[in-house]
Amino acid sequence: MNPTRLLITEAFFEPMLAQLHAALEHAGIEMSVRFRPSGSATTEDFEWADSWLGFQTTGHPEHTSIRWFHSASDGINQFLPMHAKFSASGVILTHTVGTMPERIAEYCVAAVLGQIVGLPEYRVFQNAGEYHRRGNPTALGRKLTVIGTGHVGAKIAERFRPFLSTTPVHEHSEPLVRGLSLSGKPKPAFDVVAPLSSGKYLADADILVMILPDTPESMNVVSTDVLNALNGALVVNVGRGNTLDSDALHTALDNGSVSHAILDVFETEPLPSTDWRWHHPKVTLTPHVSGYTYFSDVIEDFIANLRAIRAGQEPPHLVTLSQGY
């Protein structure tokens, strides 16, 4: 495969075009690029292109000449319905990783440490002009459980570790950085990993972070059984909104199983203004910004994948749609 004709189909990417052209020129890569803002791409555009870049494509493989789709996001749930068609037509899908794992991990650490040391309460005191101290809480010795042990989950574990312990990890240490996944396969970033179905590392978790992809297997996988097993944990969701059961979270917050929830993703985005999570005193919301798309990441990963494909090699960010990531 030798991609030479790229179609970009969303208005979001218009400010990126000059950077992309400059990067291709700098890399010595000749490639024609067509930009068609959302909804304006024609059948001729999809027949002309052999590659595509964006978030949401309206071009199905069997109706186009495109043989390589590159998702500008790390998440690829919008492509899952095309799995059979991709496989049948030999089309490949790659995605953008870039600095996203690092930034999501920074978000998690910042949000959790701020909650632990009481920054939201101090803002209330400040607004009231009241000089109060609430001690000096610390993350040291607290136990982290991450549901989702892929490249982003591993970076979250790595960035939390220095705040949880000041001593090196050895085989006799109590595990502070624990992972849960569907398979329970060991991963180097974690002290231990177990299957989510085992129920391990929940009852004693001080911090629970969810970074799961949106797949049929993960739909509402964090529900009553998982949340009721907690004992006042601080819960963070930076994966996909559909993986966390909203009603079960509401119950867990009210009964104390969850002490506070920090949510960056939701099953419906934007989150409707009438949703209970906007006004619950134990919920902190952000508008899906923990892994915001940077044009530099998109361009760098696009070119890295393009080089590999042209060289007949497996691209570094190839997606296996049968697995959902």
C-alpha positions as protocol buffer text, in pm:
chain_id: "A"
residue {
  index: 1
  type: MET
  ca { x: 0 y: 0 z: 0 }
}
residue {
  index: 2
  type: ASN
  ca { x: 130 y: 343 z: -96 }
}
residue {
  index: 3
  type: PRO
  ca { x: -111 y: 615 z: 27 }
}
residue {
  index: 4
  type: THR
  ca { x: -80 y: 937 z: -174 }
}
residue {
  index: 5
  type: ARG
  ca { x: -428 y: 1097 z: -160 }
}
residue {
  index: 6
  type: LEU
  ca { x: -558 y: 1205 z: 181 }
}
residue {
  index: 7
  type: LEU
  ca { x: -914 y: 1316 z: 256 }
}
residue {
  index: 8
  type: ILE
  ca { x: -990 y: 1519 z: 571 }
}
residue {
  index: 9
  type: THR
  ca { x: -1360 y: 1563 z: 638 }
}
residue {
  index: 10
  type: GLU
  ca { x: -1416 y: 1773 z: 950 }
}
residue {
  index: 11
  type: ALA
  ca { x: -1403 y: 2150 z: 1002 }
}
residue {
  index: 12
  type: PHE
  ca { x: -1215 y: 2100 z: 1330 }
}
residue {
  index: 13
  type: PHE
  ca { x: -899 y: 2027 z: 1131 }
}
residue {
  index: 14
  type: GLU
  ca { x: -890 y: 2341 z: 916 }
}
residue {
  index: 15
  type: PRO
  ca { x: -637 y: 2517 z: 1146 }
}
residue {
  index: 16
  type: MET
  ca { x: -415 y: 2205 z: 1121 }
}
residue {
  index: 17
  type: LEU
  ca { x: -383 y: 2199 z: 742 }
}
residue {
  index: 18
  type: ALA
  ca { x: -86 y: 2436 z: 715 }
}
residue {
  index: 19
  type: GLN
  ca { x: 98 y: 2243 z: 987 }
}
residue {
  index: 20
  type: LEU
  ca { x: 27 y: 1914 z: 812 }
}
residue {
  index: 21
  type: HIS
  ca { x: 153 y: 2038 z: 474 }
}
residue {
  index: 22
  type: ALA
  ca { x: 468 y: 2175 z: 640 }
}
residue {
  index: 23
  type: ALA
  ca { x: 529 y: 1850 z: 824 }
}
residue {
  index: 24
  type: LEU
  ca { x: 486 y: 1641 z: 508 }
}
residue {
  index: 25
  type: GLU
  ca { x: 725 y: 1870 z: 320 }
}
residue {
  index: 26
  type: HIS
  ca { x: 978 y: 1854 z: 604 }
}
residue {
  index: 27
  type: ALA
  ca { x: 955 y: 1475 z: 602 }
}
residue {
  index: 28
  type: GLY
  ca { x: 1007 y: 1467 z: 225 }
}
residue {
  index: 29
  type: ILE
  ca { x: 668 y: 1303 z: 168 }
}
residue {
  index: 30
  type: GLU
  ca { x: 458 y: 1389 z: -136 }
}
residue {
  index: 31
  type: MET
  ca { x: 88 y: 1361 z: -64 }
}
residue {
  index: 32
  type: SER
  ca { x: -219 y: 1532 z: -206 }
}
residue {
  index: 33
  type: VAL
  ca { x: -462 y: 1654 z: 60 }
}
residue {
  index: 34
  type: ARG
  ca { x: -829 y: 1739 z: 15 }
}
residue {
  index: 35
  type: PHE
  ca { x: -1012 y: 1918 z: 294 }
}
residue {
  index: 36
  type: ARG
  ca { x: -1387 y: 1888 z: 297 }
}
residue {
  index: 37
  type: PRO
  ca { x: -1563 y: 2037 z: 603 }
}
residue {
  index: 38
  type: SER
  ca { x: -1820 y: 1822 z: 777 }
}
residue {
  index: 39
  type: GLY
  ca { x: -2096 y: 1706 z: 545 }
}
residue {
  index: 40
  type: SER
  ca { x: -1948 y: 1848 z: 224 }
}
residue {
  index: 41
  type: ALA
  ca { x: -1746 y: 1546 z: 105 }
}
residue {
  index: 42
  type: THR
  ca { x: -1889 y: 1395 z: -211 }
}
residue {
  index: 43
  type: THR
  ca { x: -1887 y: 1045 z: -356 }
}
residue {
  index: 44
  type: GLU
  ca { x: -1613 y: 1162 z: -591 }
}
residue {
  index: 45
  type: ASP
  ca { x: -1400 y: 1272 z: -295 }
}
residue {
  index: 46
  type: PHE
  ca { x: -1427 y: 927 z: -137 }
}
residue {
  index: 47
  type: GLU
  ca { x: -1347 y: 761 z: -470 }
}
residue {
  index: 48
  type: TRP
  ca { x: -1046 y: 990 z: -517 }
}
residue {
  index: 49
  type: ALA
  ca { x: -894 y: 930 z: -174 }
}
residue {
  index: 50
  type: ASP
  ca { x: -689 y: 629 z: -69 }
}
residue {
  index: 51
  type: SER
  ca { x: -654 y: 748 z: 292 }
}
residue {
  index: 52
  type: TRP
  ca { x: -862 y: 944 z: 542 }
}
residue {
  index: 53
  type: LEU
  ca { x: -806 y: 1139 z: 865 }
}
residue {
  index: 54
  type: GLY
  ca { x: -1064 y: 1258 z: 1117 }
}
residue {
  index: 55
  type: PHE
  ca { x: -1291 y: 1168 z: 1406 }
}
residue {
  index: 56
  type: GLN
  ca { x: -1615 y: 1054 z: 1244 }
}
residue {
  index: 57
  type: THR
  ca { x: -1619 y: 917 z: 890 }
}
residue {
  index: 58
  type: THR
  ca { x: -1926 y: 890 z: 670 }
}
residue {
  index: 59
  type: GLY
  ca { x: -1733 y: 692 z: 411 }
}
residue {
  index: 60
  type: HIS
  ca { x: -1782 y: 317 z: 445 }
}
residue {
  index: 61
  type: PRO
  ca { x: -1495 y: 105 z: 309 }
}
residue {
  index: 62
  type: GLU
  ca { x: -1702 y: -80 z: 50 }
}
residue {
  index: 63
  type: HIS
  ca { x: -1821 y: 251 z: -99 }
}
residue {
  index: 64
  type: THR
  ca { x: -1481 y: 422 z: -120 }
}
residue {
  index: 65
  type: SER
  ca { x: -1129 y: 378 z: -254 }
}
residue {
  index: 66
  type: ILE
  ca { x: -990 y: 442 z: 95 }
}
residue {
  index: 67
  type: ARG
  ca { x: -772 y: 163 z: 229 }
}
residue {
  index: 68
  type: TRP
  ca { x: -631 y: 342 z: 534 }
}
residue {
  index: 69
  type: PHE
  ca { x: -835 y: 528 z: 795 }
}
residue {
  index: 70
  type: HIS
  ca { x: -649 y: 727 z: 1062 }
}
residue {
  index: 71
  type: SER
  ca { x: -845 y: 829 z: 1371 }
}
residue {
  index: 72
  type: ALA
  ca { x: -735 y: 1162 z: 1516 }
}
residue {
  index: 73
  type: SER
  ca { x: -837 y: 1030 z: 1857 }
}
residue {
  index: 74
  type: ASP
  ca { x: -706 y: 748 z: 2072 }
}
residue {
  index: 75
  type: GLY
  ca { x: -1064 y: 623 z: 2107 }
}
residue {
  index: 76
  type: ILE
  ca { x: -1205 y: 436 z: 1808 }
}
residue {
  index: 77
  type: ASN
  ca { x: -1551 y: 325 z: 1925 }
}
residue {
  index: 78
  type: GLN
  ca { x: -1712 y: 504 z: 1628 }
}
residue {
  index: 79
  type: PHE
  ca { x: -1540 y: 254 z: 1396 }
}
residue {
  index: 80
  type: LEU
  ca { x: -1651 y: -61 z: 1577 }
}
residue {
  index: 81
  type: PRO
  ca { x: -1968 y: -105 z: 1366 }
}
residue {
  index: 82
  type: MET
  ca { x: -1740 y: -121 z: 1057 }
}
residue {
  index: 83
  type: HIS
  ca { x: -1535 y: -414 z: 1188 }
}
residue {
  index: 84
  type: ALA
  ca { x: -1670 y: -672 z: 943 }
}
residue {
  index: 85
  type: LYS
  ca { x: -1644 y: -435 z: 647 }
}
residue {
  index: 86
  type: PHE
  ca { x: -1286 y: -339 z: 734 }
}
residue {
  index: 87
  type: SER
  ca { x: -1187 y: -705 z: 757 }
}
residue {
  index: 88
  type: ALA
  ca { x: -1362 y: -803 z: 434 }
}
residue {
  index: 89
  type: SER
  ca { x: -1205 y: -522 z: 232 }
}
residue {
  index: 90
  type: GLY
  ca { x: -855 y: -535 z: 380 }
}
residue {
  index: 91
  type: VAL
  ca { x: -880 y: -180 z: 512 }
}
residue {
  index: 92
  type: ILE
  ca { x: -657 y: -83 z: 805 }
}
residue {
  index: 93
  type: LEU
  ca { x: -725 y: 158 z: 1090 }
}
residue {
  index: 94
  type: THR
  ca { x: -467 y: 346 z: 1293 }
}
residue {
  index: 95
  type: HIS
  ca { x: -516 y: 599 z: 1570 }
}
residue {
  index: 96
  type: THR
  ca { x: -345 y: 888 z: 1746 }
}
residue {
  index: 97
  type: VAL
  ca { x: -170 y: 825 z: 2076 }
}
residue {
  index: 98
  type: GLY
  ca { x: 90 y: 1101 z: 2100 }
}
residue {
  index: 99
  type: THR
  ca { x: 112 y: 1270 z: 2439 }
}
residue {
  index: 100
  type: MET
  ca { x: -245 y: 1173 z: 2528 }
}
residue {
  index: 101
  type: PRO
  ca { x: -148 y: 910 z: 2790 }
}
residue {
  index: 102
  type: GLU
  ca { x: 79 y: 1161 z: 2964 }
}
residue {
  index: 103
  type: ARG
  ca { x: -186 y: 1432 z: 2971 }
}
residue {
  index: 104
  type: ILE
  ca { x: -461 y: 1201 z: 3093 }
}
residue {
  index: 105
  type: ALA
  ca { x: -228 y: 1080 z: 3369 }
}
residue {
  index: 106
  type: GLU
  ca { x: -147 y: 1440 z: 3467 }
}
residue {
  index: 107
  type: TYR
  ca { x: -518 y: 1519 z: 3484 }
}
residue {
  index: 108
  type: CYS
  ca { x: -581 y: 1222 z: 3713 }
}
residue {
  index: 109
  type: VAL
  ca { x: -292 y: 1304 z: 3946 }
}
residue {
  index: 110
  type: ALA
  ca { x: -383 y: 1674 z: 3963 }
}
residue {
  index: 111
  type: ALA
  ca { x: -752 y: 1608 z: 4025 }
}
residue {
  index: 112
  type: VAL
  ca { x: -694 y: 1343 z: 4291 }
}
residue {
  index: 113
  type: LEU
  ca { x: -419 y: 1528 z: 4479 }
}
residue {
  index: 114
  type: GLY
  ca { x: -627 y: 1845 z: 4477 }
}
residue {
  index: 115
  type: GLN
  ca { x: -918 y: 1654 z: 4627 }
}
residue {
  index: 116
  type: ILE
  ca { x: -698 y: 1484 z: 4890 }
}
residue {
  index: 117
  type: VAL
  ca { x: -536 y: 1804 z: 5015 }
}
residue {
  index: 118
  type: GLY
  ca { x: -874 y: 1981 z: 5019 }
}
residue {
  index: 119
  type: LEU
  ca { x: -839 y: 2249 z: 4753 }
}
residue {
  index: 120
  type: PRO
  ca { x: -1216 y: 2258 z: 4681 }
}
residue {
  index: 121
  type: GLU
  ca { x: -1286 y: 2317 z: 5052 }
}
residue {
  index: 122
  type: TYR
  ca { x: -1024 y: 2589 z: 5073 }
}
residue {
  index: 123
  type: ARG
  ca { x: -1191 y: 2765 z: 4781 }
}
residue {
  index: 124
  type: VAL
  ca { x: -1518 y: 2763 z: 4978 }
}
residue {
  index: 125
  type: PHE
  ca { x: -1334 y: 2907 z: 5281 }
}
residue {
  index: 126
  type: GLN
  ca { x: -1171 y: 3169 z: 5059 }
}
residue {
  index: 127
  type: ASN
  ca { x: -1500 y: 3274 z: 4903 }
}
residue {
  index: 128
  type: ALA
  ca { x: -1644 y: 3316 z: 5253 }
}
residue {
  index: 129
  type: GLY
  ca { x: -1337 y: 3504 z: 5376 }
}
residue {
  index: 130
  type: GLU
  ca { x: -1277 y: 3238 z: 5641 }
}
residue {
  index: 131
  type: TYR
  ca { x: -931 y: 3130 z: 5760 }
}
residue {
  index: 132
  type: HIS
  ca { x: -962 y: 2759 z: 5840 }
}
residue {
  index: 133
  type: ARG
  ca { x: -714 y: 2474 z: 5839 }
}
residue {
  index: 134
  type: ARG
  ca { x: -811 y: 2114 z: 5770 }
}
residue {
  index: 135
  type: GLY
  ca { x: -479 y: 1949 z: 5855 }
}
residue {
  index: 136
  type: ASN
  ca { x: -226 y: 1827 z: 5603 }
}
residue {
  index: 137
  type: PRO
  ca { x: -365 y: 1517 z: 5427 }
}
residue {
  index: 138
  type: THR
  ca { x: -130 y: 1319 z: 5203 }
}
residue {
  index: 139
  type: ALA
  ca { x: -150 y: 1058 z: 4930 }
}
residue {
  index: 140
  type: LEU
  ca { x: 138 y: 862 z: 5086 }
}
residue {
  index: 141
  type: GLY
  ca { x: 34 y: 508 z: 5169 }
}
residue {
  index: 142
  type: ARG
  ca { x: -292 y: 526 z: 4979 }
}
residue {
  index: 143
  type: LYS
  ca { x: -386 y: 244 z: 4744 }
}
residue {
  index: 144
  type: LEU
  ca { x: -461 y: 299 z: 4378 }
}
residue {
  index: 145
  type: THR
  ca { x: -666 y: 64 z: 4162 }
}
residue {
  index: 146
  type: VAL
  ca { x: -680 y: 130 z: 3788 }
}
residue {
  index: 147
  type: ILE
  ca { x: -947 y: -43 z: 3580 }
}
residue {
  index: 148
  type: GLY
  ca { x: -790 y: -65 z: 3237 }
}
residue {
  index: 149
  type: THR
  ca { x: -422 y: -157 z: 3208 }
}
residue {
  index: 150
  type: GLY
  ca { x: -343 y: -48 z: 2851 }
}
residue {
  index: 151
  type: HIS
  ca { x: -97 y: 224 z: 2750 }
}
residue {
  index: 152
  type: VAL
  ca { x: -298 y: 501 z: 2919 }
}
residue {
  index: 153
  type: GLY
  ca { x: -367 y: 300 z: 3234 }
}
residue {
  index: 154
  type: ALA
  ca { x: 3 y: 217 z: 3257 }
}
residue {
  index: 155
  type: LYS
  ca { x: 98 y: 584 z: 3237 }
}
residue {
  index: 156
  type: ILE
  ca { x: -158 y: 669 z: 3509 }
}
residue {
  index: 157
  type: ALA
  ca { x: -2 y: 403 z: 3733 }
}
residue {
  index: 158
  type: GLU
  ca { x: 347 y: 532 z: 3660 }
}
residue {
  index: 159
  type: ARG
  ca { x: 264 y: 894 z: 3740 }
}
residue {
  index: 160
  type: PHE
  ca { x: 78 y: 813 z: 4064 }
}
residue {
  index: 161
  type: ARG
  ca { x: 347 y: 587 z: 4210 }
}
residue {
  index: 162
  type: PRO
  ca { x: 581 y: 858 z: 4349 }
}
residue {
  index: 163
  type: PHE
  ca { x: 293 y: 1016 z: 4542 }
}
residue {
  index: 164
  type: LEU
  ca { x: 188 y: 690 z: 4704 }
}
residue {
  index: 165
  type: SER
  ca { x: 522 y: 561 z: 4829 }
}
residue {
  index: 166
  type: THR
  ca { x: 870 y: 695 z: 4895 }
}
residue {
  index: 167
  type: THR
  ca { x: 1031 y: 349 z: 4902 }
}
residue {
  index: 168
  type: PRO
  ca { x: 1121 y: 120 z: 4611 }
}
residue {
  index: 169
  type: VAL
  ca { x: 883 y: -161 z: 4527 }
}
residue {
  index: 170
  type: HIS
  ca { x: 1006 y: -511 z: 4607 }
}
residue {
  index: 171
  type: GLU
  ca { x: 844 y: -851 z: 4618 }
}
residue {
  index: 172
  type: HIS
  ca { x: 752 y: -825 z: 4985 }
}
residue {
  index: 173
  type: SER
  ca { x: 598 y: -479 z: 4960 }
}
residue {
  index: 174
  type: GLU
  ca { x: 228 y: -429 z: 5001 }
}
residue {
  index: 175
  type: PRO
  ca { x: 95 y: -353 z: 4651 }
}
residue {
  index: 176
  type: LEU
  ca { x: -14 y: 9 z: 4625 }
}
residue {
  index: 177
  type: VAL
  ca { x: -53 y: 32 z: 4247 }
}
residue {
  index: 178
  type: ARG
  ca { x: -298 y: -234 z: 4135 }
}
residue {
  index: 179
  type: GLY
  ca { x: -458 y: -301 z: 3799 }
}
residue {
  index: 180
  type: LEU
  ca { x: -785 y: -464 z: 3697 }
}
residue {
  index: 181
  type: SER
  ca { x: -862 y: -574 z: 3342 }
}
residue {
  index: 182
  type: LEU
  ca { x: -1088 y: -819 z: 3165 }
}
residue {
  index: 183
  type: SER
  ca { x: -798 y: -1064 z: 3123 }
}
residue {
  index: 184
  type: GLY
  ca { x: -597 y: -999 z: 3440 }
}
residue {
  index: 185
  type: LYS
  ca { x: -275 y: -1024 z: 3240 }
}
residue {
  index: 186
  type: PRO
  ca { x: 29 y: -888 z: 3434 }
}
residue {
  index: 187
  type: LYS
  ca { x: 164 y: -551 z: 3320 }
}
residue {
  index: 188
  type: PRO
  ca { x: 501 y: -399 z: 3424 }
}
residue {
  index: 189
  type: ALA
  ca { x: 356 y: -66 z: 3540 }
}
residue {
  index: 190
  type: PHE
  ca { x: 148 y: -236 z: 3811 }
}
residue {
  index: 191
  type: ASP
  ca { x: 249 y: -416 z: 4130 }
}
residue {
  index: 192
  type: VAL
  ca { x: -30 y: -667 z: 4064 }
}
residue {
  index: 193
  type: VAL
  ca { x: -305 y: -716 z: 3806 }
}
residue {
  index: 194
  type: ALA
  ca { x: -621 y: -924 z: 3845 }
}
residue {
  index: 195
  type: PRO
  ca { x: -934 y: -986 z: 3638 }
}
residue {
  index: 196
  type: LEU
  ca { x: -1207 y: -731 z: 3711 }
}
residue {
  index: 197
  type: SER
  ca { x: -1443 y: -1023 z: 3769 }
}
residue {
  index: 198
  type: SER
  ca { x: -1230 y: -1138 z: 4064 }
}
residue {
  index: 199
  type: GLY
  ca { x: -1350 y: -846 z: 4279 }
}
residue {
  index: 200
  type: LYS
  ca { x: -994 y: -791 z: 4406 }
}
residue {
  index: 201
  type: TYR
  ca { x: -839 y: -455 z: 4500 }
}
residue {
  index: 202
  type: LEU
  ca { x: -1172 y: -278 z: 4544 }
}
residue {
  index: 203
  type: ALA
  ca { x: -1259 y: -298 z: 4914 }
}
residue {
  index: 204
  type: ASP
  ca { x: -927 y: -142 z: 5020 }
}
residue {
  index: 205
  type: ALA
  ca { x: -889 y: 102 z: 4728 }
}
residue {
  index: 206
  type: ASP
  ca { x: -849 y: 467 z: 4826 }
}
residue {
  index: 207
  type: ILE
  ca { x: -847 y: 578 z: 4463 }
}
residue {
  index: 208
  type: LEU
  ca { x: -1023 y: 405 z: 4173 }
}
residue {
  index: 209
  type: VAL
  ca { x: -944 y: 525 z: 3821 }
}
residue {
  index: 210
  type: MET
  ca { x: -1131 y: 397 z: 3515 }
}
residue {
  index: 211
  type: ILE
  ca { x: -971 y: 412 z: 3173 }
}
residue {
  index: 212
  type: LEU
  ca { x: -1170 y: 161 z: 2970 }
}
residue {
  index: 213
  type: PRO
  ca { x: -1251 y: 171 z: 2598 }
}
residue {
  index: 214
  type: ASP
  ca { x: -1610 y: 178 z: 2479 }
}
residue {
  index: 215
  type: THR
  ca { x: -1672 y: -178 z: 2365 }
}
residue {
  index: 216
  type: PRO
  ca { x: -1974 y: -409 z: 2399 }
}
residue {
  index: 217
  type: GLU
  ca { x: -1789 y: -595 z: 2678 }
}
residue {
  index: 218
  type: SER
  ca { x: -1723 y: -278 z: 2876 }
}
residue {
  index: 219
  type: MET
  ca { x: -2072 y: -128 z: 2864 }
}
residue {
  index: 220
  type: ASN
  ca { x: -2168 y: -40 z: 3225 }
}
residue {
  index: 221
  type: VAL
  ca { x: -1901 y: -285 z: 3344 }
}
residue {
  index: 222
  type: VAL
  ca { x: -1842 y: -60 z: 3646 }
}
residue {
  index: 223
  type: SER
  ca { x: -2181 y: -97 z: 3806 }
}
residue {
  index: 224
  type: THR
  ca { x: -2338 y: -186 z: 4139 }
}
residue {
  index: 225
  type: ASP
  ca { x: -2118 y: -487 z: 4216 }
}
residue {
  index: 226
  type: VAL
  ca { x: -1797 y: -292 z: 4164 }
}
residue {
  index: 227
  type: LEU
  ca { x: -1904 y: 35 z: 4326 }
}
residue {
  index: 228
  type: ASN
  ca { x: -2068 y: -125 z: 4632 }
}
residue {
  index: 229
  type: ALA
  ca { x: -1746 y: -319 z: 4695 }
}
residue {
  index: 230
  type: LEU
  ca { x: -1566 y: 11 z: 4761 }
}
residue {
  index: 231
  type: ASN
  ca { x: -1534 y: 167 z: 5105 }
}
residue {
  index: 232
  type: GLY
  ca { x: -1532 y: 541 z: 5050 }
}
residue {
  index: 233
  type: ALA
  ca { x: -1294 y: 547 z: 4754 }
}
residue {
  index: 234
  type: LEU
  ca { x: -1237 y: 851 z: 4538 }
}
residue {
  index: 235
  type: VAL
  ca { x: -1350 y: 753 z: 4186 }
}
residue {
  index: 236
  type: VAL
  ca { x: -1220 y: 899 z: 3859 }
}
residue {
  index: 237
  type: ASN
  ca { x: -1348 y: 821 z: 3509 }
}
residue {
  index: 238
  type: VAL
  ca { x: -1133 y: 933 z: 3216 }
}
residue {
  index: 239
  type: GLY
  ca { x: -1209 y: 643 z: 2980 }
}
residue {
  index: 240
  type: ARG
  ca { x: -1555 y: 637 z: 2827 }
}
residue {
  index: 241
  type: GLY
  ca { x: -1883 y: 740 z: 2987 }
}
residue {
  index: 242
  type: ASN
  ca { x: -2065 y: 423 z: 2883 }
}
residue {
  index: 243
  type: THR
  ca { x: -1836 y: 209 z: 3098 }
}
residue {
  index: 244
  type: LEU
  ca { x: -1970 y: 357 z: 3424 }
}
residue {
  index: 245
  type: ASP
  ca { x: -2328 y: 295 z: 3532 }
}
residue {
  index: 246
  type: SER
  ca { x: -2462 y: 642 z: 3620 }
}
residue {
  index: 247
  type: ASP
  ca { x: -2746 y: 517 z: 3839 }
}
residue {
  index: 248
  type: ALA
  ca { x: -2516 y: 284 z: 4031 }
}
residue {
  index: 249
  type: LEU
  ca { x: -2273 y: 572 z: 4086 }
}
residue {
  index: 250
  type: HIS
  ca { x: -2554 y: 790 z: 4222 }
}
residue {
  index: 251
  type: THR
  ca { x: -2645 y: 521 z: 4473 }
}
residue {
  index: 252
  type: ALA
  ca { x: -2281 y: 462 z: 4571 }
}
residue {
  index: 253
  type: LEU
  ca { x: -2224 y: 833 z: 4634 }
}
residue {
  index: 254
  type: ASP
  ca { x: -2534 y: 855 z: 4850 }
}
residue {
  index: 255
  type: ASN
  ca { x: -2454 y: 545 z: 5054 }
}
residue {
  index: 256
  type: GLY
  ca { x: -2086 y: 635 z: 5102 }
}
residue {
  index: 257
  type: SER
  ca { x: -1926 y: 355 z: 4901 }
}
residue {
  index: 258
  type: VAL
  ca { x: -1782 y: 633 z: 4685 }
}
residue {
  index: 259
  type: SER
  ca { x: -1667 y: 945 z: 4868 }
}
residue {
  index: 260
  type: HIS
  ca { x: -1634 y: 1165 z: 4559 }
}
residue {
  index: 261
  type: ALA
  ca { x: -1646 y: 1120 z: 4182 }
}
residue {
  index: 262
  type: ILE
  ca { x: -1432 y: 1311 z: 3932 }
}
residue {
  index: 263
  type: LEU
  ca { x: -1585 y: 1265 z: 3587 }
}
residue {
  index: 264
  type: ASP
  ca { x: -1440 y: 1378 z: 3255 }
}
residue {
  index: 265
  type: VAL
  ca { x: -1646 y: 1153 z: 3026 }
}
residue {
  index: 266
  type: PHE
  ca { x: -2016 y: 1079 z: 2996 }
}
residue {
  index: 267
  type: GLU
  ca { x: -2249 y: 847 z: 2808 }
}
residue {
  index: 268
  type: THR
  ca { x: -2401 y: 1155 z: 2639 }
}
residue {
  index: 269
  type: GLU
  ca { x: -2180 y: 1451 z: 2549 }
}
residue {
  index: 270
  type: PRO
  ca { x: -2239 y: 1733 z: 2607 }
}
residue {
  index: 271
  type: LEU
  ca { x: -2395 y: 1622 z: 2934 }
}
residue {
  index: 272
  type: PRO
  ca { x: -2756 y: 1752 z: 2947 }
}
residue {
  index: 273
  type: SER
  ca { x: -2802 y: 2046 z: 3185 }
}
residue {
  index: 274
  type: THR
  ca { x: -3074 y: 1857 z: 3369 }
}
residue {
  index: 275
  type: ASP
  ca { x: -2848 y: 1565 z: 3461 }
}
residue {
  index: 276
  type: TRP
  ca { x: -2811 y: 1501 z: 3836 }
}
residue {
  index: 277
  type: ARG
  ca { x: -2431 y: 1499 z: 3816 }
}
residue {
  index: 278
  type: TRP
  ca { x: -2413 y: 1873 z: 3755 }
}
residue {
  index: 279
  type: HIS
  ca { x: -2548 y: 1953 z: 4099 }
}
residue {
  index: 280
  type: HIS
  ca { x: -2443 y: 1663 z: 4322 }
}
residue {
  index: 281
  type: PRO
  ca { x: -2211 y: 1793 z: 4598 }
}
residue {
  index: 282
  type: LYS
  ca { x: -1985 y: 1488 z: 4568 }
}
residue {
  index: 283
  type: VAL
  ca { x: -1927 y: 1515 z: 4193 }
}
residue {
  index: 284
  type: THR
  ca { x: -1666 y: 1717 z: 4005 }
}
residue {
  index: 285
  type: LEU
  ca { x: -1719 y: 1750 z: 3630 }
}
residue {
  index: 286
  type: THR
  ca { x: -1495 y: 1852 z: 3341 }
}
residue {
  index: 287
  type: PRO
  ca { x: -1602 y: 1853 z: 2972 }
}
residue {
  index: 288
  type: HIS
  ca { x: -1392 y: 1567 z: 2828 }
}
residue {
  index: 289
  type: VAL
  ca { x: -1065 y: 1757 z: 2836 }
}
residue {
  index: 290
  type: SER
  ca { x: -821 y: 1514 z: 3002 }
}
residue {
  index: 291
  type: GLY
  ca { x: -701 y: 1381 z: 2666 }
}
residue {
  index: 292
  type: TYR
  ca { x: -780 y: 1673 z: 2436 }
}
residue {
  index: 293
  type: THR
  ca { x: -659 y: 1629 z: 2076 }
}
residue {
  index: 294
  type: TYR
  ca { x: -340 y: 1820 z: 1992 }
}
residue {
  index: 295
  type: PHE
  ca { x: -271 y: 1881 z: 1624 }
}
residue {
  index: 296
  type: SER
  ca { x: 99 y: 1808 z: 1680 }
}
residue {
  index: 297
  type: ASP
  ca { x: 12 y: 1461 z: 1811 }
}
residue {
  index: 298
  type: VAL
  ca { x: -220 y: 1389 z: 1517 }
}
residue {
  index: 299
  type: ILE
  ca { x: 41 y: 1495 z: 1260 }
}
residue {
  index: 300
  type: GLU
  ca { x: 331 y: 1312 z: 1423 }
}
residue {
  index: 301
  type: ASP
  ca { x: 142 y: 984 z: 1455 }
}
residue {
  index: 302
  type: PHE
  ca { x: -13 y: 1016 z: 1109 }
}
residue {
  index: 303
  type: ILE
  ca { x: 330 y: 1054 z: 949 }
}
residue {
  index: 304
  type: ALA
  ca { x: 479 y: 771 z: 1156 }
}
residue {
  index: 305
  type: ASN
  ca { x: 200 y: 538 z: 1044 }
}
residue {
  index: 306
  type: LEU
  ca { x: 228 y: 660 z: 683 }
}
residue {
  index: 307
  type: ARG
  ca { x: 602 y: 586 z: 672 }
}
residue {
  index: 308
  type: ALA
  ca { x: 546 y: 234 z: 805 }
}
residue {
  index: 309
  type: ILE
  ca { x: 262 y: 159 z: 563 }
}
residue {
  index: 310
  type: ARG
  ca { x: 463 y: 281 z: 264 }
}
residue {
  index: 311
  type: ALA
  ca { x: 756 y: 63 z: 379 }
}
residue {
  index: 312
  type: GLY
  ca { x: 531 y: -242 z: 397 }
}
residue {
  index: 313
  type: GLN
  ca { x: 563 y: -258 z: 775 }
}
residue {
  index: 314
  type: GLU
  ca { x: 299 y: -278 z: 1046 }
}
residue {
  index: 315
  type: PRO
  ca { x: 211 y: 79 z: 1149 }
}
residue {
  index: 316
  type: PRO
  ca { x: 303 y: 165 z: 1509 }
}
residue {
  index: 317
  type: HIS
  ca { x: -52 y: 258 z: 1606 }
}
residue {
  index: 318
  type: LEU
  ca { x: -250 y: -13 z: 1431 }
}
residue {
  index: 319
  type: VAL
  ca { x: -595 y: -79 z: 1576 }
}
residue {
  index: 320
  type: THR
  ca { x: -732 y: -431 z: 1610 }
}
residue {
  index: 321
  type: LEU
  ca { x: -1103 y: -370 z: 1568 }
}
residue {
  index: 322
  type: SER
  ca { x: -1193 y: -723 z: 1681 }
}
residue {
  index: 323
  type: GLN
  ca { x: -1056 y: -626 z: 2023 }
}
residue {
  index: 324
  type: GLY
  ca { x: -1206 y: -277 z: 2018 }
}
residue {
  index: 325
  type: TYR
  ca { x: -874 y: -92 z: 2065 }
}
